[in-house]
Amino acid sequence: MFRCSRIALLGLVLTAGVGSAADLDKLPANTWTPIQPTTVQPEAADEKGQWMNVGWNKLVYDAAGQRVLYYDRWHDKKHGGTTIYGNCLFSFDPATTKLVPLRIDHWGRESTPSGGYRTVPLPENDQEPTPCPRHVYHAFDYVPELKAVFICNGANQSAMFKGEVLGHKLCTDTWRLDVDKKTWSKLASEAHPANQLEHGMAYCPATKSIIYAGHDKLWILDLEKGQWRKAKSELPRSHMGMSVHYDPARKRILLAGGGAYGKWQTKAGGFNALYAFDPITEQVTKLADCPTALCRAALAYIPKHDLFVTVAAFQGEGIEQPSGMFAYHGATDRWQQLKPTNALPWDKGWLPLCYDSQHDCLIGMVKTTFYAFRYAPAKD
């Protein structure tokens, strides 16, 4: 399975970087344009640090705040140095280029005699509980009406509590973050999706609920009640690494990719599959297969053109899945390969991607550089 944090630039991008809202308004069509973020440091001296892209994350767009939100690693003195797990909610404003660590979890890094580390709670976590740091995969989304971020399940093999290494068990939970107040609260649901890793979820405005897909199961979170329940239908096969996206034009949920662990290189692994989930009837319908493999892959919706965009790039021998930029047209249930004017900004894995509705452009993330892309249909 690709580790999305292990990426490299594919050649030189022959486009000047973005530095202001005016620049975003003048983006060249179908061209990947880099944006270098400017970090806004926390006030506390021991929290001043740097963003580390440790991968397995998802970008979502807060239209009211005109910013991208995501969960990743903040490296500082208080919370510890390098780990592979996210511990902070970040915001990125593409217009001002400001990157802000909005909320850092009350967990730290503790070294072990063998040279490894453990993830342990800090004393502040007793008074103000926060999520154990983790890979959130695609089980992360923003609910505009509530001004809240939700995460569910995730991975952290190093997680320790009261002297016992519990690993992923400490990430088997659902949390809500009030973005304005910057306060976390844990949902006490009687039922809960199993934490089988590499899962996805998305907010469904049509039903005021969150739809979760992991392996062969579908779950629904009633946001008013704060309770999870199983959906009436299940997936026809196991999909590890499936991502979940709301299709506003058709008021349905798209369930994209995922498959048998490590078997994405060919279509036999199942990673090309696309399904529609009806949030009212809770039935699953097979849609047209994607031309390439999708694993924790973004499908960014552009309402102006009523299409979803995804980017995948692979290197190595024996890979039968093509690299490229692809669009899904929900109205006609068909896929199309897109041709940008310059090289894709990376060459390994699936590009984290969301749509910036304020500036009518896609925002992607490669290592610690963001990229803007304004889609325009081909003249023919």
C-alpha positions as CSV (number, residue, x, y, z in Angstrom):
1,M,0.0,0.0,0.0
2,F,1.3,3.5,-0.9
3,R,2.3,5.7,2.0
4,C,1.1,9.1,0.9
5,S,3.7,10.9,3.1
6,R,6.5,9.4,1.0
7,I,6.2,11.5,-2.1
8,A,8.5,13.3,-4.4
9,L,8.2,16.2,-6.9
10,L,7.8,15.2,-10.5
11,G,10.1,17.6,-12.3
12,L,10.0,21.4,-12.1
13,V,6.6,23.1,-12.1
14,L,7.0,25.9,-14.6
15,T,4.5,28.3,-13.0
16,A,5.1,31.2,-10.6
17,G,3.8,30.6,-7.1
18,V,0.6,32.2,-5.6
19,G,1.0,34.9,-3.0
20,S,-2.4,36.7,-2.8
21,A,-6.1,36.5,-3.5
22,A,-5.5,38.5,-6.7
23,D,-3.1,35.8,-7.8
24,L,-5.7,33.1,-7.2
25,D,-8.2,35.0,-9.3
26,K,-5.8,35.0,-12.2
27,L,-4.8,31.3,-12.1
28,P,-4.0,30.0,-15.6
29,A,-6.4,27.3,-16.7
30,N,-5.6,23.7,-16.1
31,T,-2.2,24.4,-14.6
32,W,-0.8,23.3,-11.3
33,T,0.4,26.4,-9.4
34,P,2.4,26.1,-6.2
35,I,1.5,28.0,-3.0
36,Q,4.1,28.2,-0.2
37,P,2.3,28.5,3.2
38,T,3.3,31.0,5.8
39,T,3.0,29.5,9.3
40,V,1.3,31.4,12.1
41,Q,3.1,30.3,15.3
42,P,1.2,29.6,18.6
43,E,1.8,32.1,21.4
44,A,3.3,29.7,23.9
45,A,7.0,29.3,23.5
46,D,7.0,25.5,24.0
47,E,4.4,25.2,21.3
48,K,6.2,27.1,18.6
49,G,7.3,24.6,15.9
50,Q,6.5,23.4,12.4
51,W,4.0,21.4,10.4
52,M,5.1,17.9,9.3
53,N,3.1,16.2,6.6
54,V,3.0,12.6,7.8
55,G,0.3,11.6,5.3
56,W,-2.9,9.5,5.4
57,N,-4.9,12.7,5.7
58,K,-7.8,14.4,4.0
59,L,-8.4,18.0,2.9
60,V,-11.9,19.6,3.4
61,Y,-13.0,23.1,2.6
62,D,-14.7,25.5,5.1
63,A,-16.5,27.9,2.7
64,A,-17.6,30.3,5.5
65,G,-14.0,30.6,6.8
66,Q,-12.6,30.4,3.3
67,R,-9.9,27.9,4.4
68,V,-8.8,24.4,4.0
69,L,-9.0,22.1,7.1
70,Y,-7.0,19.0,7.7
71,Y,-5.5,16.9,10.5
72,D,-1.7,16.3,10.6
73,R,1.4,16.5,12.7
74,W,2.6,19.6,14.6
75,H,6.2,19.3,15.8
76,D,7.2,21.3,18.9
77,K,8.9,21.0,22.2
78,K,5.8,20.4,24.3
79,H,4.2,17.7,22.2
80,G,7.3,16.1,21.0
81,G,9.3,15.7,17.8
82,T,8.8,13.4,14.8
83,T,6.2,10.7,14.8
84,I,4.1,9.4,11.9
85,Y,0.8,10.4,13.5
86,G,-1.3,13.5,13.2
87,N,-2.0,15.5,16.4
88,C,-3.4,18.8,15.3
89,L,-6.2,20.4,13.3
90,F,-4.7,22.8,10.8
91,S,-6.3,25.6,8.7
92,F,-4.8,26.9,5.5
93,D,-6.0,30.1,3.8
94,P,-5.1,29.9,0.1
95,A,-5.6,33.6,-0.4
96,T,-3.3,34.9,2.4
97,T,-1.2,31.7,2.4
98,K,-1.5,31.6,6.2
99,L,-1.2,28.2,7.8
100,V,-2.5,27.9,11.4
101,P,-2.2,25.1,13.9
102,L,-5.8,25.6,15.2
103,R,-5.9,22.9,17.9
104,I,-3.0,20.7,19.1
105,D,-4.0,17.6,21.0
106,H,-2.9,17.1,24.7
107,W,-0.7,14.1,23.8
108,G,3.1,13.9,23.6
109,R,6.0,11.8,22.3
110,E,7.9,9.7,24.8
111,S,11.1,8.0,23.6
112,T,11.9,4.3,24.4
113,P,15.3,2.8,25.2
114,S,15.2,0.9,21.9
115,G,15.1,4.2,20.0
116,G,11.4,4.1,19.2
117,Y,8.6,6.2,20.9
118,R,5.2,6.0,22.5
119,T,2.3,8.4,22.2
120,V,1.3,9.3,25.8
121,P,-1.3,11.8,27.2
122,L,0.0,15.0,28.7
123,P,-1.2,16.1,32.2
124,E,-3.6,18.6,30.5
125,N,-5.5,15.8,28.9
126,D,-7.0,14.8,32.3
127,Q,-8.7,18.2,32.6
128,E,-9.5,18.6,28.9
129,P,-9.7,15.3,27.0
130,T,-8.6,15.3,23.4
131,P,-8.3,12.6,20.7
132,C,-5.2,10.3,20.8
133,P,-3.0,11.3,17.8
134,R,-3.6,9.1,14.8
135,H,-3.8,8.6,11.1
136,V,-7.4,9.8,10.4
137,Y,-7.3,8.4,6.8
138,H,-10.6,9.7,5.2
139,A,-12.8,9.4,8.3
140,F,-12.6,13.2,8.8
141,D,-15.0,15.8,7.7
142,Y,-16.4,19.3,8.4
143,V,-20.1,20.0,9.1
144,P,-20.8,23.7,8.1
145,E,-24.1,24.0,10.0
146,L,-22.4,23.0,13.3
147,K,-19.1,24.6,12.5
148,A,-17.6,21.3,13.7
149,V,-15.0,18.8,12.6
150,F,-15.6,15.1,13.2
151,I,-13.1,12.2,13.2
152,C,-13.9,8.5,13.7
153,N,-11.4,5.7,14.4
154,G,-7.8,5.7,13.0
155,A,-4.4,4.2,13.6
156,N,-1.6,4.6,16.2
157,Q,0.4,1.5,17.1
158,S,2.4,3.5,19.6
159,A,-0.5,4.8,21.7
160,M,0.0,4.1,25.5
161,F,-2.3,4.9,28.4
162,K,-1.5,4.3,32.1
163,G,1.7,2.4,31.3
164,E,0.0,0.0,28.9
165,V,0.5,0.0,25.1
166,L,-3.0,-0.1,23.7
167,G,-2.3,0.9,20.1
168,H,-5.2,1.3,17.8
169,K,-7.7,0.6,20.6
170,L,-7.1,4.2,21.8
171,C,-8.3,5.4,18.5
172,T,-11.5,3.4,18.4
173,D,-13.8,6.4,19.0
174,T,-15.6,9.4,17.5
175,W,-14.7,13.0,18.3
176,R,-16.3,16.4,17.5
177,L,-14.3,19.6,17.5
178,D,-16.1,22.9,17.9
179,V,-13.9,24.9,15.5
180,D,-14.7,28.4,16.9
181,K,-14.3,27.4,20.6
182,K,-11.5,24.9,19.7
183,T,-12.9,22.4,22.1
184,W,-13.0,18.6,21.6
185,S,-15.8,16.4,22.8
186,K,-16.1,12.6,22.6
187,L,-19.3,11.0,21.4
188,A,-20.8,8.4,23.7
189,S,-22.5,6.2,21.1
190,E,-24.0,2.9,22.2
191,A,-23.0,1.3,18.9
192,H,-19.8,2.2,16.9
193,P,-18.0,1.2,13.7
194,A,-15.2,-1.3,14.1
195,N,-11.7,0.2,13.8
196,Q,-10.4,-1.9,10.9
197,L,-8.3,1.0,9.6
198,E,-8.2,2.9,6.2
199,H,-11.8,3.9,6.3
200,G,-13.7,7.0,5.0
201,M,-16.7,9.1,5.9
202,A,-18.5,12.3,4.7
203,Y,-21.3,14.6,5.8
204,C,-24.6,14.2,4.1
205,P,-26.6,17.5,4.2
206,A,-29.7,15.8,2.8
207,T,-30.1,13.7,6.0
208,K,-28.0,15.7,8.5
209,S,-25.9,12.7,9.1
210,I,-22.4,11.3,8.5
211,I,-22.0,8.3,6.3
212,Y,-19.1,6.0,7.1
213,A,-17.6,3.2,4.9
214,G,-15.0,0.7,6.1
215,H,-14.2,-2.7,4.6
216,D,-17.7,-4.2,3.9
217,K,-19.7,-2.2,6.3
218,L,-21.7,1.1,6.1
219,W,-22.6,3.1,9.2
220,I,-24.7,6.3,9.8
221,L,-24.1,8.8,12.5
222,D,-27.2,10.8,13.5
223,L,-25.7,14.1,14.4
224,E,-28.7,15.3,16.5
225,K,-28.6,12.2,18.7
226,G,-24.9,11.6,18.5
227,Q,-25.5,7.9,17.8
228,W,-24.1,5.5,15.2
229,R,-26.1,2.7,13.7
230,K,-25.6,0.3,10.9
231,A,-27.0,1.1,7.5
232,K,-29.7,-1.1,6.0
233,S,-27.2,-2.2,3.3
234,E,-23.6,-3.4,3.2
235,L,-21.0,-3.2,0.6
236,P,-20.9,-6.1,-1.8
237,R,-17.2,-6.8,-0.9
238,S,-14.5,-5.7,1.4
239,H,-13.0,-2.3,0.6
240,M,-10.0,-1.2,2.6
241,G,-9.1,2.4,1.8
242,M,-12.5,3.4,0.5
243,S,-13.2,7.2,0.4
244,V,-16.7,8.7,0.8
245,H,-18.0,11.9,-0.9
246,Y,-21.3,13.8,-1.1
247,D,-22.7,14.3,-4.5
248,P,-24.9,17.5,-4.1
249,A,-26.4,17.5,-7.6
250,R,-27.9,14.0,-7.0
251,K,-28.1,14.1,-3.2
252,R,-26.3,10.8,-2.8
253,I,-23.1,9.5,-1.4
254,L,-20.3,8.3,-3.6
255,L,-18.2,5.4,-2.3
256,A,-14.9,5.3,-4.1
257,G,-12.2,2.7,-4.5
258,G,-10.6,0.7,-1.7
259,G,-10.1,-3.1,-1.9
260,A,-7.9,-6.0,-0.8
261,Y,-4.9,-4.8,1.2
262,G,-1.8,-4.3,-1.0
263,K,-3.6,-5.4,-4.2
264,W,-4.2,-2.0,-5.8
265,Q,-1.8,-2.6,-8.8
266,T,-4.4,-4.4,-10.9
267,K,-8.2,-4.2,-11.2
268,A,-8.5,-7.6,-9.5
269,G,-7.9,-5.8,-6.2
270,G,-11.2,-3.9,-6.4
271,F,-9.7,-0.4,-6.1
272,N,-11.4,0.8,-9.3
273,A,-14.9,0.3,-8.0
274,L,-17.4,3.2,-7.5
275,Y,-20.8,2.9,-5.8
276,A,-23.7,5.2,-5.0
277,F,-25.3,5.1,-1.6
278,D,-28.8,6.5,-1.4
279,P,-29.1,8.2,2.1
280,I,-32.9,7.8,2.1
281,T,-33.4,4.2,1.0
282,E,-29.9,3.2,2.2
283,Q,-29.4,1.1,-0.9
284,V,-26.1,0.7,-2.7
285,T,-25.8,0.9,-6.5
286,K,-22.8,0.0,-8.7
287,L,-21.5,2.8,-10.9
288,A,-18.9,3.0,-13.6
289,D,-15.4,1.8,-12.6
290,C,-12.7,4.4,-12.3
291,P,-10.0,4.1,-15.0
292,T,-7.3,3.9,-12.2
293,A,-7.0,2.6,-8.6
294,L,-8.4,4.7,-5.8
295,C,-7.2,4.3,-2.2
296,R,-7.9,7.0,0.3
297,A,-8.3,9.1,-2.8
298,A,-10.0,12.5,-3.1
299,L,-12.9,13.2,-5.3
300,A,-13.2,17.0,-5.3
301,Y,-16.5,18.3,-6.6
302,I,-16.6,21.3,-8.9
303,P,-20.2,22.5,-8.9
304,K,-19.8,24.9,-11.9
305,H,-19.0,21.9,-14.1
306,D,-20.9,19.2,-12.1
307,L,-17.9,16.8,-12.0
308,F,-15.5,15.2,-9.5
309,V,-11.8,15.3,-9.9
310,T,-9.2,12.9,-8.6
311,V,-5.4,12.6,-9.1
312,A,-3.3,9.4,-8.9
313,A,0.3,8.9,-9.9
314,F,2.3,5.7,-9.7
315,Q,5.9,4.5,-10.3
316,G,7.3,1.0,-10.4
317,E,7.2,-2.3,-12.3
318,G,4.1,-4.4,-12.6
319,I,1.6,-1.6,-12.0
320,E,-1.3,-1.9,-14.5
321,Q,-3.2,1.1,-13.1
322,P,-2.6,4.3,-15.1
323,S,-1.4,7.6,-13.6
324,G,-3.1,10.8,-14.3
325,M,-5.9,13.3,-13.6
326,F,-9.4,12.0,-14.0
327,A,-12.9,13.5,-13.8
328,Y,-16.2,11.7,-13.0
329,H,-19.4,13.0,-14.5
330,G,-22.2,11.9,-12.2
331,A,-25.0,13.0,-14.6
332,T,-23.8,10.5,-17.3
333,D,-22.0,8.0,-15.0
334,R,-18.8,8.3,-17.0
335,W,-15.1,9.0,-16.5
336,Q,-12.8,11.2,-18.4
337,Q,-9.0,11.7,-18.3
338,L,-7.9,15.3,-18.0
339,K,-4.8,16.8,-19.5
340,P,-3.1,19.6,-17.4
341,T,-0.7,22.0,-19.1
342,N,2.2,21.0,-16.8
343,A,3.3,17.9,-14.9
344,L,1.4,16.5,-11.9
345,P,2.9,17.9,-8.7
346,W,3.9,14.4,-7.4
347,D,4.6,10.9,-8.6
348,K,3.5,8.5,-5.9
349,G,0.0,7.8,-4.7
350,W,-3.2,9.8,-4.4
351,L,-3.2,13.6,-4.1
352,P,-5.1,15.1,-1.2
353,L,-7.5,17.5,-2.9
354,C,-10.5,19.7,-2.2
355,Y,-12.4,22.5,-4.0
356,D,-12.0,26.1,-2.9
357,S,-15.5,27.6,-3.7
358,Q,-14.3,31.2,-3.0
359,H,-11.7,31.1,-5.7
360,D,-13.2,28.4,-8.0
361,C,-10.1,26.2,-7.9
362,L,-8.9,22.9,-6.6
363,I,-6.4,22.9,-3.7
364,G,-3.9,20.0,-3.5
365,M,-1.2,19.2,-1.0
366,V,2.3,17.8,-1.7
367,K,4.7,17.5,1.3
368,T,4.5,21.0,2.8
369,T,3.5,22.8,-0.4
370,F,0.0,23.5,-1.6
371,Y,-1.1,23.7,-5.2
372,A,-4.0,25.5,-6.9
373,F,-5.6,24.3,-10.1
374,R,-8.4,26.0,-12.0
375,Y,-10.3,23.5,-14.2
376,A,-11.6,24.6,-17.6
377,P,-13.2,22.2,-20.1
378,A,-11.3,21.5,-23.3
379,K,-12.6,23.6,-26.2
380,D,-13.6,20.5,-28.1
